[in-house]
Structures are given as structure tokens and as C-alpha cells.
Amino acid sequence: MVRPGHCPSTGRTSISEEVLIALRGAAIGAESGLPPNWEVRHSNSKGLPYYFNSVDRVSYWDPPQGTDTEKLKAYMAANHGVASHPSTLPGAPEGKIRAAHLLVKHKDSRRPSSWREAEITRTKDEAMEIIQAHEQMIKSGKATLRDLASSESDCSSASKRGDLGYFGRGDMQQQFEEAAFALQPGEISGVVQSDSGLHLIERYTTEKDFRDNLGNNGYHTTSMQAML
């Protein structure tokens, strides 16, 4: 049986399909700022956007090299924001908590790139200064963690104002997990260091608190999020 788009003699993708893939990739890239053949997709299991190459069939959580980060920021805000992927929020699963975080990466982070910057070159000390400034804004009441996360976090969860969904023991990096589970509902951590970078973590209290902090739009994800 011959699959559509494949040549029966070679099993390779037909020229017509290759042309369509190339045209589609070029159109998406022009809008999103991604290199040719790359597009943004959304993981239903993780509840997060990721980057997919339609020719090489590879995917990454972080933007590929050559991305126009300014175009990508605008594209993500318009197409992969909180309101783009509505779902429902059930009661907390047993043994799990829900939290939001703000991540600032540095050049020694596990993956020194993000949707904001294709290559992160700041030092750990510089990242510490940045996240401490965010911490002071939160403490002074000038901004909430989730407001800052939406524009300043180096995690893909920025598209959901830092929301990481429900997670349990063993789901996150140890340093992050210990800090998150030590928080009382509604409490915000100090600066937490992990292999990913520097974090501020806020533990959710109730469903009402979660809805209120999304601006009463009722959009959220229920998936457990992998640490990025």
C-alpha cells in the first residue's frame, strides 16, 4: 500500500509534498521569526509550546539558532498566550501541588537559550541581579510574579504567566521541587538556584486564586509541566 505523498519506487517524499512543506515552513517562519522549516506547535501533554522542524522531523523546547527573537515574542503573544489553549482546572491531585515560576537563565544554565533570547550570554551574577530586581518589584507591590513571568521569564511557561500545572515529588529538578513543596499556599519563594537557572516560585492556593490571577479569563492548563 502506497502512503500519500511517497514515491512507490523509493519510499521517499514526493517533490510536490516537499514543495508544500517548504512553502508552509517559509510562511510560518516569516511570521514567527523562526528559520526556514521551523514552526511552533503546542504539546497537549505538557501544555507548553515547542519548536518543530517539518523537514528534519525534530523538535526542541527552546528556539533554534537563527531565530528573530523580537518577531517570535510578538508571534507567541498573539498565538500561544494563555487564552490560546483553554482547559479546565480540577481539584488538586493527591500528593501534587500547583505553582508558577519566573526563570532567569545564564550562560551556564543547562540550556542557555529561550523564547526571549536565542543565545543567553549573561553571567550567573548578572542573572542574580536581574531576578533580585524582579523580587523587589514583587515585594513592593509594583508587579505580581505572574505579570513579570509573562514577559520576563526564560521558560516557555511564560505563555501561561509562569503556570507549571500540577506536579508531584520527582517531577521537577530537586532544588526546585524542595523549594516549591516547602512553600505554604500563596507564598512566594526567595531566589532558587537549579540547573536551569534562577527562579522565583509562587505556590497556588485555590482554584479561585488561580482564576483571579489570570484576570478572570478562566483559561489554564491541567497538565503536569516538565521543568525547562
N, CA, C and O of each residue as an XYZ file, in Angstrom:
912
protein
N       0.854     -1.196      0.000
C       0.000      0.000      0.000
C       0.888      1.244      0.000
O       1.782      1.373      0.837
N       0.646      2.133     -0.917
C       1.464      3.337     -1.039
C       0.877      4.441     -0.180
O      -0.303      4.771     -0.304
N       1.697      5.012      0.690
C       1.227      6.119      1.517
C       1.165      7.396      0.699
O       2.031      7.617     -0.148
N       0.172      8.242      0.922
C       0.071      9.501      0.182
C       1.334     10.328      0.349
O       1.874     10.451      1.449
N       1.806     10.907     -0.784
C       2.973     11.773     -0.712
C       4.290     11.047     -0.791
O       5.337     11.679     -0.648
N       4.289      9.722     -1.018
C       5.522      8.962     -1.122
C       5.623      8.305     -2.485
O       4.609      7.871     -3.033
N       6.820      8.223     -3.045
C       7.044      7.581     -4.336
C       7.080      6.073     -4.139
O       7.824      5.598     -3.281
N       6.298      5.294     -4.906
C       6.241      3.861     -4.700
C       7.562      3.160     -4.953
O       7.817      2.105     -4.372
N       8.408      3.720     -5.806
C       9.651      3.030     -6.131
C      10.742      3.254     -5.092
O      11.603      2.396     -4.898
N      10.706      4.407     -4.423
C      11.792      4.745     -3.500
C      11.341      4.889     -2.061
O      12.157      4.782     -1.145
N      10.048      5.132     -1.842
C       9.559      5.384     -0.498
C       9.865      6.771      0.003
O       9.565      7.098      1.152
N      10.466      7.604     -0.852
C      10.812      8.962     -0.438
C       9.621      9.899     -0.594
O       8.682      9.621     -1.340
N       9.680     10.997      0.115
C       8.639     12.007     -0.006
C       8.645     12.573     -1.419
O       9.710     12.876     -1.957
N       7.475     12.721     -2.025
C       7.383     13.225     -3.391
C       7.792     14.687     -3.462
O       7.781     15.401     -2.459
N       8.156     15.123     -4.680
C       8.585     16.510     -4.867
C       7.471     17.472     -4.503
O       7.722     18.511     -3.893
N       6.232     17.135     -4.874
C       5.117     18.039     -4.596
C       4.939     18.244     -3.105
O       4.673     19.359     -2.657
N       5.084     17.177     -2.333
C       4.938     17.329     -0.885
C       6.101     18.124     -0.307
O       5.914     18.932      0.603
N       7.301     17.896     -0.835
C       8.452     18.657     -0.362
C       8.266     20.148     -0.620
O       8.622     20.979      0.215
N       7.705     20.482     -1.787
C       7.457     21.885     -2.121
C       6.436     22.489     -1.173
O       6.615     23.610     -0.697
N       5.365     21.751     -0.896
C       4.331     22.245      0.015
C       4.893     22.465      1.410
O       4.595     23.471      2.054
N       5.711     21.520      1.877
C       6.324     21.658      3.194
C       7.211     22.900      3.239
O       7.184     23.660      4.207
N       7.998     23.097      2.179
C       8.904     24.249      2.127
C       8.137     25.564      2.124
O       8.510     26.505      2.824
N       7.057     25.631      1.330
C       6.254     26.852      1.263
C       5.592     27.144      2.599
O       5.567     28.288      3.053
N       5.058     26.103      3.224
C       4.397     26.281      4.521
C       5.413     26.734      5.570
O       5.138     27.632      6.365
N       6.580     26.108      5.564
C       7.607     26.481      6.524
C       8.079     27.905      6.339
O       8.332     28.612      7.314
N       8.201     28.337      5.080
C       8.643     29.706      4.798
C       7.622     30.720      5.283
O       7.988     31.760      5.831
N       6.337     30.423      5.083
C       5.277     31.342      5.506
C       5.238     31.473      7.019
O       5.126     32.577      7.551
N       5.333     30.334      7.717
C       5.310     30.363      9.173
C       6.545     31.067      9.713
O       6.467     31.842     10.667
N       7.701     30.787      9.085
C       8.936     31.405      9.540
C       8.921     32.910      9.394
O       9.420     33.621     10.266
N       8.357     33.408      8.304
C       8.295     34.849      8.078
C       7.464     35.533      9.150
O       7.777     36.650      9.562
N       6.416     34.876      9.600
C       5.536     35.458     10.617
C       6.109     35.314     12.019
O       6.017     36.236     12.830
N       6.699     34.159     12.305
C       7.141     33.858     13.666
C       8.573     34.269     13.958
O       8.967     34.350     15.121
N       9.362     34.533     12.915
C      10.766     34.845     13.120
C      11.652     33.620     13.207
O      12.853     33.741     13.445
N      11.071     32.428     13.016
C      11.853     31.194     13.065
C      12.575     30.963     11.738
O      12.137     31.471     10.707
N      13.673     30.204     11.748
C      14.367     29.874     10.498
C      13.469     29.021      9.598
O      12.451     28.507     10.062
N      13.830     28.861      8.318
C      13.031     28.049      7.392
C      12.774     26.645      7.931
O      13.644     26.021      8.540
N      11.552     26.167      7.689
C      11.099     24.815      8.034
C      10.765     24.626      9.511
O      10.374     23.533      9.921
N      10.915     25.678     10.311
C      10.576     25.580     11.734
C       9.203     26.179     11.989
O       8.813     27.147     11.336
N       8.470     25.609     12.936
C       7.161     26.126     13.323
C       6.947     25.901     14.810
O       7.617     25.074     15.430
N       6.010     26.644     15.372
C       5.659     26.484     16.779
C       4.469     25.541     16.872
O       3.457     25.733     16.199
N       4.598     24.530     17.705
C       3.484     23.630     17.979
C       3.197     23.647     19.472
O       3.959     24.217     20.252
N       2.092     23.018     19.867
C       1.712     23.024     21.274
C       1.607     21.598     21.784
O       0.906     20.773     21.199
N       2.302     21.310     22.870
C       2.278     19.984     23.479
C       1.047     19.841     24.362
O       0.905     20.557     25.352
N       0.155     18.916     24.007
C      -1.031     18.685     24.826
C      -0.673     18.049     26.162
O      -1.320     18.321     27.173
N       0.354     17.203     26.173
C       0.728     16.522     27.410
C       1.429     17.456     28.389
O       1.254     17.328     29.601
N       2.222     18.397     27.873
C       2.941     19.330     28.728
C       2.227     20.667     28.874
O       2.466     21.402     29.832
N       1.343     20.984     27.917
C       0.660     22.268     27.966
C       1.560     23.434     27.607
O       1.300     24.568     28.007
N       2.626     23.160     26.848
C       3.603     24.192     26.510
C       3.887     24.213     25.015
O       3.769     23.183     24.351
N       4.258     25.368     24.477
C       4.665     25.425     23.066
C       6.060     24.835     22.892
O       6.886     24.884     23.803
N       6.311     24.272     21.695
C       7.650     23.786     21.375
C       7.930     24.067     19.906
O       7.043     24.508     19.175
N       9.160     23.814     19.472
C       9.599     24.183     18.127
C       9.879     22.923     17.310
O      10.643     22.054     17.729
N       9.245     22.839     16.132
C       9.283     21.618     15.318
C       9.808     21.929     13.921
O       9.384     22.896     13.290
N      10.734     21.101     13.446
C      11.265     21.227     12.091
C      10.543     20.228     11.203
O      10.678     19.019     11.388
N       9.775     20.730     10.238
C       8.913     19.881      9.420
C       9.681     19.053      8.398
O       9.127     18.112      7.829
N      10.941     19.382      8.157
C      11.757     18.617      7.208
C      12.576     17.556      7.933
O      12.551     16.383      7.563
N      13.301     17.973      8.964
C      14.137     17.031      9.710
C      13.354     16.227     10.739
O      13.851     15.228     11.259
N      12.122     16.664     11.034
C      11.237     15.977     11.984
C      11.842     15.921     13.387
O      11.751     14.902     14.072
N      12.448     17.008     13.799
C      12.996     17.100     15.150
C      12.278     18.224     15.884
O      11.752     19.144     15.258
N      12.258     18.150     17.202
C      11.575     19.174     17.994
C      12.410     19.531     19.217
O      13.152     18.707     19.752
N      12.266     20.796     19.646
C      13.009     21.299     20.798
C      12.101     22.223     21.609
O      11.168     22.829     21.082
N      12.401     22.314     22.907
C      11.662     23.253     23.752
C      12.152     24.679     23.531
O      11.381     25.626     23.685
N      13.415     24.842     23.176
C      13.992     26.176     23.002
C      14.060     26.538     21.522
O      14.173     25.647     20.680
N      13.995     27.826     21.189
C      14.038     28.250     19.782
C      15.340     27.827     19.116
O      16.387     27.827     19.763
N      15.298     27.467     17.832
C      16.512     27.078     17.118
C      17.401     28.284     16.836
O      16.953     29.428     16.913
N      18.658     28.017     16.511
C      19.578     29.094     16.160
C      19.082     29.814     14.911
O      18.508     29.199     14.012
N      19.311     31.127     14.867
C      18.877     31.918     13.727
C      17.494     32.512     13.881
O      16.977     33.122     12.946
N      16.875     32.343     15.061
C      15.538     32.883     15.312
C      15.591     34.394     15.524
O      16.482     34.901     16.206
N      14.636     35.104     14.939
C      14.453     36.531     15.205
C      13.616     36.626     16.476
O      12.396     36.470     16.423
N      14.253     36.879     17.614
C      13.563     36.807     18.898
C      12.467     37.854     19.052
O      11.473     37.599     19.731
N      12.621     39.029     18.437
C      11.585     40.056     18.549
C      10.314     39.620     17.824
O       9.211     39.789     18.345
N      10.466     39.061     16.625
C       9.300     38.540     15.903
C       8.666     37.388     16.667
O       7.442     37.278     16.734
N       9.508     36.525     17.246
C       8.991     35.368     17.972
C       8.180     35.800     19.187
O       7.138     35.213     19.477
N       8.652     36.823     19.900
C       7.919     37.322     21.063
C       6.509     37.750     20.667
O       5.533     37.388     21.324
N       6.414     38.524     19.585
C       5.108     39.008     19.132
C       4.230     37.848     18.674
O       3.033     37.818     18.958
N       4.825     36.901     17.971
C       4.072     35.747     17.468
C       3.554     34.896     18.625
O       2.404     34.459     18.608
N       4.399     34.661     19.627
C       3.991     33.843     20.768
C       2.881     34.527     21.559
O       1.944     33.872     22.014
N       2.989     35.839     21.720
C       1.959     36.572     22.457
C       0.614     36.504     21.747
O      -0.433     36.420     22.389
N       0.648     36.541     20.411
C      -0.593     36.544     19.635
C      -1.188     35.157     19.452
O      -2.408     35.016     19.366
N      -0.343     34.127     19.392
C      -0.829     32.798     19.027
C      -0.693     31.728     20.098
O      -1.349     30.690     20.015
N       0.141     31.957     21.097
C       0.370     30.923     22.102
C       0.297     31.494     23.512
O       1.018     31.049     24.406
N      -0.568     32.470     23.708
C      -0.777     33.035     25.026
C      -1.724     32.182     25.840
O      -2.155     31.116     25.401
N      -2.048     32.666     27.041
C      -2.911     31.924     27.954
C      -4.239     31.568     27.322
O      -4.735     30.455     27.494
N      -4.824     32.516     26.586
C      -6.159     32.302     26.047
C      -6.186     31.381     24.842
O      -7.265     31.032     24.364
N      -5.018     30.975     24.336
C      -4.976     30.148     23.134
C      -5.284     28.687     23.389
O      -5.639     27.957     22.464
N      -5.148     28.242     24.654
C      -5.299     26.821     24.941
C      -6.126     26.625     26.205
O      -5.575     26.251     27.240
N      -7.441     26.870     26.148
C      -8.278     26.742     27.323
C      -8.471     25.295     27.727
O      -8.471     24.397     26.884
N      -8.633     25.076     29.015
C      -8.996     23.765     29.541
C      -9.626     23.992     30.897
O      -9.948     25.130     31.238
N      -9.809     22.965     31.665
C     -10.473     23.112     32.951
C      -9.512     22.793     34.075
O      -8.520     22.092     33.877
N      -9.807     23.308     35.247
C      -8.950     23.102     36.398
C      -9.657     22.223     37.416
O     -10.591     22.694     38.065
N      -9.258     20.975     37.584
C      -9.882     20.113     38.567
C      -9.306     20.372     39.944
O      -8.451     21.244     40.102
N      -9.758     19.633     40.941
C      -9.155     19.716     42.249
C      -7.742     19.176     42.194
O      -7.393     18.426     41.282
N      -6.929     19.554     43.163
C      -5.536     19.130     43.154
C      -5.429     17.623     43.306
O      -6.005     17.064     44.239
N      -4.702     16.944     42.412
C      -4.484     15.504     42.566
C      -3.721     15.229     43.860
O      -2.932     16.062     44.305
N      -3.950     14.088     44.449
C      -3.321     13.749     45.720
C      -1.796     13.766     45.599
O      -1.228     13.192     44.670
N      -1.157     14.422     46.539
C       0.297     14.458     46.565
C       0.924     15.456     45.613
O       2.146     15.495     45.470
N       0.096     16.268     44.957
C       0.637     17.219     43.993
C       0.276     18.649     44.382
O      -0.723     18.892     45.058
N       1.101     19.576     43.945
C       0.839     20.995     44.160
C       0.870     21.692     42.807
O       1.293     21.118     41.803
N       0.418     22.931     42.798
C       0.443     23.721     41.572
C       1.178     25.021     41.853
O       0.975     25.649     42.892
N       2.030     25.416     40.926
C       2.837     26.612     41.151
C       3.124     27.323     39.841
O       3.010     26.756     38.754
N       3.500     28.583     39.986
C       4.005     29.377     38.863
C       5.441     29.752     39.191
O       5.831     29.778     40.359
N       6.224     30.041     38.168
C       7.595     30.475     38.443
C       8.057     31.476     37.399
O       7.499     31.579     36.307
N       9.087     32.203     37.770
C       9.782     33.121     36.871
C      11.224     32.631     36.804
O      11.886     32.507     37.834
N      11.709     32.356     35.606
C      13.058     31.813     35.414
C      13.955     32.827     34.705
O      13.581     33.391     33.676
N      15.128     33.048     35.261
C      16.162     33.843     34.594
C      17.355     32.923     34.346
O      17.988     32.447     35.288
N      17.652     32.680     33.088
C      18.778     31.815     32.736
C      20.077     32.616     32.640
O      20.068     33.844     32.558
N      21.184     31.890     32.653
C      22.504     32.491     32.441
C      23.315     31.569     31.541
O      22.836     30.499     31.165
N      24.523     31.961     31.193
C      25.295     31.211     30.197
C      25.674     29.813     30.661
O      26.007     28.958     29.839
N      25.629     29.569     31.967
C      25.953     28.242     32.495
C      24.712     27.406     32.780
O      24.815     26.322     33.354
N      23.537     27.899     32.385
C      22.307     27.124     32.546
C      22.359     25.881     31.670
O      23.125     25.814     30.709
N      21.542     24.907     32.011
C      21.512     23.654     31.255
C      21.235     23.898     29.780
O      21.861     23.283     28.918
N      20.303     24.790     29.488
C      20.020     25.189     28.107
C      20.073     26.719     28.041
O      19.068     27.369     28.330
N      21.193     27.302     27.676
C      21.336     28.767     27.693
C      20.680     29.457     26.501
O      21.336     30.194     25.765
N      19.404     29.222     26.317
C      18.616     29.905     25.287
C      17.166     29.872     25.726
O      16.791     29.083     26.594
N      16.345     30.733     25.123
C      14.930     30.767     25.485
C      14.141     31.423     24.367
O      14.705     31.826     23.350
N      12.824     31.529     24.563
C      11.974     32.204     23.584
C      12.298     33.695     23.509
O      11.957     34.358     22.530
N      12.952     34.217     24.534
C      13.310     35.633     24.577
C      14.659     35.908     23.919
O      14.845     36.950     23.291
N      15.597     34.976     24.060
C      16.949     35.150     23.534
C      17.444     33.832     22.956
O      17.413     32.800     23.627
N      17.898     33.873     21.715
C      18.394     32.652     21.076
C      19.662     32.145     21.753
O      19.874     30.936     21.850
N      20.499     33.055     22.217
C      21.726     32.676     22.932
C      21.880     33.572     24.148
O      22.008     34.789     24.014
N      21.869     32.981     25.326
C      21.972     33.742     26.567
C      23.435     33.779     27.001
O      24.048     32.737     27.233
N      23.982     34.977     27.108
C      25.408     35.138     27.413
C      25.659     35.788     28.770
O      26.814     35.934     29.171
N      24.610     36.180     29.484
C      24.809     36.837     30.775
C      25.434     35.864     31.783
O      25.234     34.653     31.694
N      26.178     36.402     32.724
C      26.791     35.581     33.765
C      25.756     35.260     34.843
O      24.667     35.834     34.871
N      26.113     34.348     35.713
C      25.221     33.992     36.816
C      25.011     35.191     37.740
O      23.906     35.407     38.237
N      26.064     35.965     37.967
C      25.939     37.157     38.815
C      24.988     38.173     38.186
O      24.189     38.796     38.885
N      25.074     38.336     36.879
C      24.171     39.262     36.190
C      22.730     38.762     36.259
O      21.802     39.551     36.437
N      22.548     37.455     36.118
C      21.209     36.877     36.238
C      20.659     37.085     37.645
O      19.466     37.329     37.824
N      21.537     36.985     38.640
C      21.109     37.190     40.024
C      20.631     38.630     40.226
O      19.625     38.858     40.899
N      21.327     39.581     39.662
C      20.906     40.981     39.776
C      19.533     41.188     39.147
O      18.700     41.919     39.684
N      19.302     40.543     38.008
C      18.017     40.680     37.313
C      16.886     40.104     38.149
O      15.855     40.749     38.340
N      17.081     38.885     38.647
C      15.982     38.242     39.368
C      15.752     38.906     40.725
O      14.622     38.929     41.211
N      16.795     39.443     41.338
C      16.604     40.171     42.595
C      15.827     41.463     42.367
O      15.058     41.888     43.229
N      16.024     42.088     41.208
C      15.237     43.278     40.868
C      13.769     42.901     40.695
O      12.881     43.634     41.130
N      13.513     41.752     40.055
C      12.134     41.270     39.924
C      11.539     40.999     41.307
O      10.384     41.332     41.573
N      12.334     40.397     42.171
C      11.876     40.077     43.520
C      11.476     41.337     44.273
O      10.466     41.343     44.975
N      12.254     42.399     44.136
C      11.939     43.656     44.809
C      10.657     44.277     44.268
O       9.876     44.849     45.028
N      10.435     44.170     42.961
C       9.195     44.687     42.377
C       7.985     43.959     42.938
O       6.951     44.569     43.206
N       8.122     42.645     43.114
C       7.021     41.851     43.665
C       6.774     42.229     45.122
O       5.631     42.424     45.534
N       7.849     42.329     45.898
C       7.716     42.657     47.316
C       7.128     44.048     47.527
O       6.399     44.279     48.491
N       7.448     44.973     46.622
C       6.952     46.345     46.752
C       5.517     46.497     46.261
O       4.897     47.541     46.462
N       4.989     45.461     45.619
C       3.628     45.521     45.102
C       3.510     46.177     43.741
O       2.399     46.414     43.265
N       4.640     46.476     43.103
C       4.602     47.116     41.785
C       4.215     46.139     40.680
O       3.747     46.552     39.619
N       4.406     44.858     40.923
C       4.066     43.830     39.933
C       3.851     42.516     40.659
O       4.328     42.334     41.780
N       3.135     41.603     40.025
C       2.990     40.256     40.566
C       3.996     39.341     39.874
O       4.506     39.657     38.799
N       4.267     38.221     40.497
C       5.181     37.262     39.877
C       4.667     36.847     38.515
O       5.434     36.740     37.559
N       3.364     36.612     38.427
C       2.814     36.112     37.170
C       2.792     37.180     36.075
O       2.901     36.861     34.891
N       2.651     38.444     36.470
C       2.764     39.524     35.481
C       4.174     39.567     34.898
O       4.352     39.671     33.684
N       5.171     39.486     35.774
C       6.556     39.527     35.318
C       6.920     38.285     34.518
O       7.656     38.366     33.534
N       6.404     37.134     34.941
C       6.728     35.885     34.244
C       6.295     35.932     32.788
O       6.979     35.385     31.922
N       5.175     36.574     32.508
C       4.642     36.581     31.143
C       5.562     37.286     30.159
O       5.541     36.982     28.966
N       6.376     38.231     30.647
C       7.255     38.976     29.737
C       8.737     38.780     30.016
O       9.566     39.005     29.134
N       9.083     38.363     31.233
C      10.495     38.322     31.621
C      11.045     36.919     31.840
O      12.262     36.754     31.921
N      10.194     35.906     31.939
C      10.684     34.557     32.235
C      11.321     33.909     31.017
O      10.834     34.066     29.897
N      12.408     33.180     31.236
C      13.083     32.453     30.167
C      12.533     31.039     29.997
O      13.142     30.221     29.309
N      11.405     30.745     30.608
C      10.746     29.447     30.458
C       9.566     29.594     29.501
O       8.928     30.646     29.452
N       9.278     28.536     28.743
C       8.135     28.575     27.823
C       6.815     28.762     28.559
O       5.821     29.157     27.951
N       6.793     28.483     29.866
C       5.578     28.688     30.650
C       5.216     30.164     30.747
O       4.158     30.498     31.281
N       6.062     31.053     30.248
C       5.727     32.483     30.207
C       4.429     32.711     29.455
O       3.703     33.661     29.744
N       4.127     31.838     28.482
C       2.892     31.989     27.709
C       1.655     31.768     28.571
O       0.547     32.120     28.168
N       1.841     31.180     29.771
C       0.732     30.989     30.712
C       1.036     31.676     32.037
O       0.629     31.218     33.105
N       1.761     32.786     31.941
C       2.104     33.590     33.112
C       2.837     32.766     34.168
O       2.643     32.957     35.369
N       3.670     31.858     33.705
C       4.522     31.091     34.611
C       3.910     29.822     35.158
O       4.576     29.080     35.881
N       2.655     29.554     34.829
C       1.971     28.384     35.395
C       2.647     27.083     34.968
O       2.870     26.858     33.778
N       2.971     26.229     35.938
C       3.601     24.937     35.672
C       2.645     23.770     35.839
O       3.048     22.616     35.696
N       1.389     24.051     36.139
C       0.438     22.966     36.328
C       0.704     22.217     37.620
O       1.493     22.659     38.455
N       0.035     21.068     37.780
C       0.234     20.228     38.958
C       1.470     19.359     38.779
O       1.711     18.832     37.693
N       2.243     19.212     39.830
C       3.392     18.310     39.791
C       3.615     17.710     41.173
O       3.241     18.288     42.194
N       4.231     16.539     41.176
C       4.482     15.830     42.423
C       5.962     15.644     42.673
O       6.804     16.168     41.944
N       6.264     14.894     43.712
C       7.650     14.587     44.038
C       8.286     13.808     42.891
O       7.696     12.861     42.371
N       9.486     14.210     42.503
C      10.198     13.520     41.445
C       9.926     14.045     40.053
O      10.556     13.600     39.094
N       8.991     14.990     39.919
C       8.652     15.532     38.598
C       9.578     16.666     38.173
O       9.760     16.911     36.981
N      10.156     17.350     39.142
C      10.974     18.523     38.856
C      12.415     18.297     39.302
O      12.714     17.307     39.968
N      13.306     19.215     38.934
C      14.659     19.168     39.459
C      14.614     19.298     40.980
O      13.764     20.004     41.522
N      15.520     18.624     41.657
C      15.444     18.502     43.108
C      15.418     19.849     43.820
O      14.617     20.051     44.733
N      16.294     20.779     43.407
C      16.347     22.078     44.088
C      15.015     22.807     43.961
O      14.530     23.411     44.918
N      14.430     22.742     42.767
C      13.151     23.406     42.526
C      12.049     22.734     43.335
O      11.243     23.402     43.984
N      12.023     21.402     43.289
C      10.985     20.643     43.997
C      10.996     20.933     45.491
O       9.949     21.190     46.085
N      12.176     20.891     46.097
C      12.273     21.122     47.538
C      11.763     22.508     47.909
O      11.056     22.666     48.904
N      12.115     23.501     47.120
C      11.672     24.868     47.404
C      10.167     25.012     47.226
O       9.504     25.652     48.042
N       9.622     24.418     46.162
C       8.190     24.541     45.882
C       7.351     23.865     46.960
O       6.358     24.431     47.416
N       7.744     22.658     47.372
C       6.971     21.931     48.374
C       7.125     22.531     49.767
O       6.293     22.280     50.640
N       8.172     23.319     49.989
C       8.361     23.972     51.282
C       7.478     25.203     51.436
O       7.288     25.693     52.549
N       6.938     25.707     50.331
C       6.093     26.902     50.377
C       4.712     26.589     50.924
O       4.176     25.502     50.704
N       4.146     27.540     51.631
C       2.741     27.471     52.005
C       1.913     27.999     50.837
O       2.408     28.817     50.062
N       0.658     27.550     50.691
C      -0.187     28.074     49.610
C      -0.242     29.598     49.640
O      -0.516     30.196     50.681
N       0.019     30.221     48.496
C       0.018     31.669     48.390
C       1.361     32.315     48.670
O       1.510     33.524     48.497
N       2.338     31.534     49.099
C       3.655     32.071     49.448
C       4.570     32.098     48.225
O       4.453     31.259     47.332
N       5.481     33.070     48.196
C       6.465     33.201     47.128
C       7.855     32.949     47.702
O       8.191     33.453     48.774
N       8.651     32.177     46.996
C       9.991     31.823     47.460
C      10.965     32.981     47.304
O      10.668     33.978     46.646
N      12.130     32.833     47.919
C      13.262     33.663     47.574
C      13.873     33.110     46.296
O      13.272     32.258     45.641
N      15.049     33.581     45.936
C      15.698     33.095     44.720
C      16.127     31.643     44.909
O      16.804     31.304     45.880
N      15.727     30.798     43.971
C      16.052     29.369     43.993
C      16.968     29.067     42.812
O      16.688     29.471     41.683
N      18.062     28.356     43.075
C      19.003     28.006     42.015
C      18.813     26.551     41.603
O      18.696     25.664     42.449
N      18.784     26.318     40.287
C      18.721     24.956     39.753
C      19.613     24.882     38.523
O      20.224     25.878     38.135
N      19.691     23.709     37.910
C      20.488     23.568     36.693
C      19.933     24.418     35.554
O      20.657     24.753     34.616
N      18.646     24.768     35.637
C      18.022     25.570     34.585
C      18.346     27.049     34.708
O      18.342     27.771     33.711
N      18.628     27.504     35.925
C      18.891     28.914     36.147
C      18.406     29.346     37.514
O      18.465     28.573     38.471
N      17.924     30.582     37.613
C      17.449     31.158     38.870
C      15.941     31.358     38.803
O      15.411     31.830     37.797
N      15.257     30.995     39.882
C      13.795     31.010     39.887
C      13.236     31.813     41.055
O      13.861     31.934     42.108
N      12.048     32.356     40.838
C      11.132     32.756     41.899
C       9.902     31.885     41.713
O       9.413     31.741     40.593
N       9.395     31.303     42.791
C       8.293     30.338     42.710
C       7.126     30.824     43.553
O       7.315     31.274     44.684
N       5.930     30.734     43.009
C       4.717     31.056     43.760
C       3.799     29.846     43.765
O       3.431     29.331     42.710
N       3.434     29.398     44.955
C       2.528     28.257     45.070
C       1.087     28.748     45.054
O       0.733     29.694     45.758
N       0.264     28.096     44.248
C      -1.145     28.467     44.177
C      -1.871     28.061     45.453
O      -1.461     27.134     46.152
N      -2.959     28.773     45.742
C      -3.762     28.449     46.916
C      -5.000     27.655     46.521
O      -5.111     26.475     46.854
N      -5.928     28.288     45.818
C      -7.190     27.647     45.448
C      -7.473     27.904     43.981
O      -6.773     28.682     43.331
N      -8.502     27.249     43.460
C      -8.905     27.485     42.076
C      -9.292     28.943     41.878
O      -8.996     29.528     40.836
N      -9.958     29.541     42.881
C     -10.360     30.945     42.767
C      -9.125     31.838     42.655
O      -9.092     32.766     41.847
N      -8.110     31.549     43.474
C      -6.873     32.326     43.402
C      -6.264     32.218     42.022
O      -5.802     33.212     41.462
N      -6.259     31.010     41.466
C      -5.682     30.800     40.134
C      -6.441     31.591     39.090
O      -5.828     32.259     38.258
N      -7.788     31.530     39.117
C      -8.597     32.262     38.147
C      -8.403     33.765     38.296
O      -8.252     34.478     37.304
N      -8.407     34.245     39.539
C      -8.263     35.679     39.777
C      -6.940     36.203     39.232
O      -6.887     37.304     38.683
N      -5.887     35.433     39.377
C      -4.580     35.887     38.932
C      -4.382     35.746     37.440
O      -3.377     36.217     36.906
N      -5.319     35.108     36.751
C      -5.305     35.107     35.295
C      -6.178     36.220     34.749
O      -6.390     36.317     33.540
N      -6.687     37.063     35.647
C      -7.518     38.166     35.198
C      -8.939     37.731     34.910
O      -9.627     38.340     34.091
N      -9.397     36.641     35.606
C     -10.771     36.170     35.466
C     -11.129     35.724     34.054
O     -12.298     35.777     33.672
N     -10.142     35.286     33.271
C     -10.489     34.824     31.931
C     -10.757     33.333     31.891
O     -11.254     32.823     30.887
N     -10.437     32.623     32.966
C     -10.815     31.224     33.061
C     -10.001     30.283     32.213
O     -10.397     29.128     32.060
N      -8.883     30.707     31.652
C      -8.078     29.838     30.809
C      -6.872     29.337     31.587
O      -6.191     30.103     32.269
N      -6.618     28.029     31.473
C      -5.494     27.445     32.176
C      -5.263     26.045     31.669
O      -6.049     25.515     30.883
N      -4.182     25.453     32.122
C      -3.851     24.089     31.724
C      -3.891     23.164     32.919
O      -3.653     23.602     34.045
N      -4.188     21.891     32.699
C      -4.234     20.941     33.796
C      -3.065     19.975     33.754
O      -2.945     19.126     34.637
N      -2.209     20.078     32.765
C      -1.126     19.120     32.613
C       0.009     19.407     33.578
O       0.296     20.564     33.886
N       0.662     18.337     34.061
C       1.891     18.496     34.813
C       2.967     18.973     33.849
O       3.113     18.438     32.750
N       3.713     19.977     34.271
C       4.687     20.571     33.362
C       6.079     20.056     33.660
O       6.465     19.921     34.821
N       6.834     19.768     32.608
C       8.244     19.417     32.772
C       9.047     20.680     33.014
O       8.735     21.740     32.472
N      10.069     20.562     33.820
C      10.920     21.712     34.107
C      11.779     21.999     32.901
O      12.405     21.084     32.366
N      11.831     23.248     32.452
C      12.589     23.578     31.242
C      13.883     24.280     31.587
O      14.651     24.634     30.693
